[in-house]
């Protein structure tokens, strides 16, 4: 759709003979390329629809949504507070560490290190950390803080880099790197850093909720139980609580109160069991290596890795890539279509309703969307793709809508559909494209958690390996997933550069979410 | 480099603060019931209170979400006692040498799995394994479940001579017995495997529409859930602790406590009772 509209625009503007539509239009080339590639890959995506009779179950879900209900309010309050505590402490730690890493981000080794820690999904970090720290506060906090530190490092480095270098030249040459950053770059970058951290905090709240799925005492803990066991009123209540938490952020997240919140959060965190060095050592030295290696059988070990590569890793990695690419294109199309509902120039006073709708789309765990879609279209990759596209277009649509609010309006602006297609969309499209390319690796990580559909992505196998207590295989899969992430990230960066989309643009756009 | 060291120190302090809230050594257990996981903490805190009274040591319950998490907690000595499924118990006892199964539910001596099918699957109930399910869409429960994964997969392989992935058009893992029923009832999956107790409960509660989904086959009996205790319990909690614990479990007669599991009562069990489960798991390569 995005490509179509762009093509339409391009065609209507001028169509002299022998005019090459694609020449000098890198965005169009990229959009067209992705679109065609996604179309070509569709046959491999396994999109069969099965007839089903979802009426009864969907009715129960709908009824649950409008009759939220809970049985133990203190427990809900505690879960809500712990969701915030995990997110808050994790963000504080990762901001500090991320800032430190951002200062030395020019070193290649640091960049690679950051790319690899953020390439592993929070859930997988939690599963790994759980082997060492058990189900404890440490596991939950680190599972969020580690990948987020990698993300912060990258984004902060980009923000700091963009600041004017002039003030720095005014300093004595002998001043240290840290003082230089602290006194010249940081003050300039401060508003952006604060805005980005705020945005990440919202993401951390969602991550913290999702960690409940594997046993940490956040909202997700109760949500997963209630939802899977068909207690839809309870599940809905928890989901509404999460929506309210995120929607109310601006009313309670004040910079001055954060130190106080952090102290309270530490106090609220669940107890952590003492870490036993012996188990940690056993995990590092023993559990994560194939049995044959421990027996000193080198050739068998090579064979094991080889067979894993052929039977599981390559097919799963390929399939993950295919699904994520199609989901990405679908997300782009959907985001282009839905952003107007939250855009002030387009939706006018009704934009706040659109905001609410997009907040729900981006805050509803994909698992829920996938389950509902599974009931409707039966088991295939289709529910997975739709769930990913809906969730991510909710997020991107929201960011794009915010950006559209800040566009200068012409006095003679047209209205309605014309305003959408000839004025606003063309202006924010580069931004949307940047966000999409930014989001690709995230979408790929998220294909992981759709195992209920029997969709055999890398994440499905990681989950299986942990369930079967095969940490050797789990580790191998996590490493491959991380490598794939790094590769996609690299490719997306090259594509952005080719399109002349500034790296920082995506960051900037996320930054507009301030206030 | 000085700044880096400062940052590392800061990070270390945070981690330290987190781990300082360590608990005193108490007797800790965990349990995942096979149905109705709501009010987990409330229900099992009462079981903890009962055990505390019977054993004379502080007893604590911690909730977990998955068998894998329960096994990890057991191996890392975060819990000393756990209510495991058949397969997870075997895995846990392999991970912790000398640990032992000490009691099982009355119903767990002769547990079974129901194969259920949506009416559109056109498979009739039978006493023989329904080979007509080949080529349909099929969902297991959770990946590490005995009744929702291990036993059904074993009988599928034995009777269809193929792995589930080969035998069925599509294989899913619903993650939960209730979810399996919901997905087969809606026709999202045509056939599924479900814990028989969960099916009976949901049927009695009117959550199952018999005109849409029915039981087409039941597996032969096998042993399932059991209490497994770490082998070093007697050294840590005093001589005779294991025996005392077993007696406390076997003498748990209060219906409201037993309802948490939910079981009629507990009977004695030993590791050998689960030899068949272990062999089955090895046969289908679920255990290394």
Boltz contact constraints between the chains, C-beta under 6 A:
constraints:
  - contact:
      token1: [A, 52]
      token2: [B, 186]
      max_distance: 6.0
  - contact:
      token1: [A, 52]
      token2: [B, 187]
      max_distance: 6.0
  - contact:
      token1: [A, 52]
      token2: [B, 188]
      max_distance: 6.0
  - contact:
      token1: [A, 53]
      token2: [B, 186]
      max_distance: 6.0
  - contact:
      token1: [A, 53]
      token2: [B, 187]
      max_distance: 6.0
  - contact:
      token1: [A, 54]
      token2: [B, 186]
      max_distance: 6.0
  - contact:
      token1: [A, 57]
      token2: [B, 182]
      max_distance: 6.0
  - contact:
      token1: [A, 57]
      token2: [B, 186]
      max_distance: 6.0
  - contact:
      token1: [A, 93]
      token2: [B, 14]
      max_distance: 6.0
  - contact:
      token1: [A, 96]
      token2: [B, 10]
      max_distance: 6.0
  - contact:
      token1: [A, 97]
      token2: [B, 11]
      max_distance: 6.0
  - contact:
      token1: [A, 100]
      token2: [B, 7]
      max_distance: 6.0
  - contact:
      token1: [A, 130]
      token2: [B, 72]
      max_distance: 6.0
  - contact:
      token1: [A, 131]
      token2: [B, 72]
      max_distance: 6.0
  - contact:
      token1: [A, 134]
      token2: [B, 73]
      max_distance: 6.0
  - contact:
      token1: [A, 134]
      token2: [B, 76]
      max_distance: 6.0
  - contact:
      token1: [A, 134]
      token2: [B, 78]
      max_distance: 6.0
  - contact:
      token1: [A, 137]
      token2: [B, 18]
      max_distance: 6.0
  - contact:
      token1: [A, 138]
      token2: [B, 18]
      max_distance: 6.0
  - contact:
      token1: [A, 138]
      token2: [B, 19]
      max_distance: 6.0
  - contact:
      token1: [A, 178]
      token2: [B, 3]
      max_distance: 6.0
  - contact:
      token1: [A, 214]
      token2: [B, 65]
      max_distance: 6.0
  - contact:
      token1: [A, 215]
      token2: [B, 64]
      max_distance: 6.0
  - contact:
      token1: [A, 215]
      token2: [B, 65]
      max_distance: 6.0
  - contact:
      token1: [A, 215]
      token2: [B, 69]
      max_distance: 6.0
  - contact:
      token1: [A, 225]
      token2: [B, 37]
      max_distance: 6.0
  - contact:
      token1: [A, 228]
      token2: [B, 175]
      max_distance: 6.0
  - contact:
      token1: [A, 228]
      token2: [B, 176]
      max_distance: 6.0
  - contact:
      token1: [A, 228]
      token2: [B, 179]
      max_distance: 6.0
  - contact:
      token1: [A, 229]
      token2: [B, 178]
      max_distance: 6.0
  - contact:
      token1: [A, 230]
      token2: [B, 178]
      max_distance: 6.0
  - contact:
      token1: [A, 230]
      token2: [B, 182]
      max_distance: 6.0
  - contact:
      token1: [A, 271]
      token2: [B, 21]
      max_distance: 6.0
  - contact:
      token1: [A, 271]
      token2: [B, 23]
      max_distance: 6.0
  - contact:
      token1: [A, 272]
      token2: [B, 18]
      max_distance: 6.0
  - contact:
      token1: [A, 272]
      token2: [B, 19]
      max_distance: 6.0
  - contact:
      token1: [A, 272]
      token2: [B, 21]
      max_distance: 6.0
  - contact:
      token1: [A, 273]
      token2: [B, 78]
      max_distance: 6.0
  - contact:
      token1: [A, 274]
      token2: [B, 22]
      max_distance: 6.0
  - contact:
      token1: [A, 275]
      token2: [B, 19]
      max_distance: 6.0
  - contact:
      token1: [A, 279]
      token2: [B, 76]
      max_distance: 6.0
  - contact:
      token1: [A, 374]
      token2: [B, 188]
      max_distance: 6.0
  - contact:
      token1: [A, 375]
      token2: [B, 186]
      max_distance: 6.0
  - contact:
      token1: [A, 375]
      token2: [B, 188]
      max_distance: 6.0
  - contact:
      token1: [A, 378]
      token2: [B, 188]
      max_distance: 6.0
  - contact:
      token1: [A, 379]
      token2: [B, 137]
      max_distance: 6.0
  - contact:
      token1: [A, 379]
      token2: [B, 170]
      max_distance: 6.0
  - contact:
      token1: [A, 379]
      token2: [B, 172]
      max_distance: 6.0
  - contact:
      token1: [A, 451]
      token2: [B, 173]
      max_distance: 6.0
  - contact:
      token1: [A, 452]
      token2: [B, 175]
      max_distance: 6.0
  - contact:
      token1: [A, 454]
      token2: [B, 170]
      max_distance: 6.0
  - contact:
      token1: [A, 454]
      token2: [B, 171]
      max_distance: 6.0
  - contact:
      token1: [A, 454]
      token2: [B, 172]
      max_distance: 6.0
  - contact:
      token1: [A, 464]
      token2: [B, 143]
      max_distance: 6.0
  - contact:
      token1: [A, 466]
      token2: [B, 68]
      max_distance: 6.0
  - contact:
      token1: [A, 467]
      token2: [B, 68]
      max_distance: 6.0
  - contact:
      token1: [A, 467]
      token2: [B, 143]
      max_distance: 6.0
  - contact:
      token1: [A, 467]
      token2: [B, 144]
      max_distance: 6.0
  - contact:
      token1: [A, 469]
      token2: [B, 91]
      max_distance: 6.0
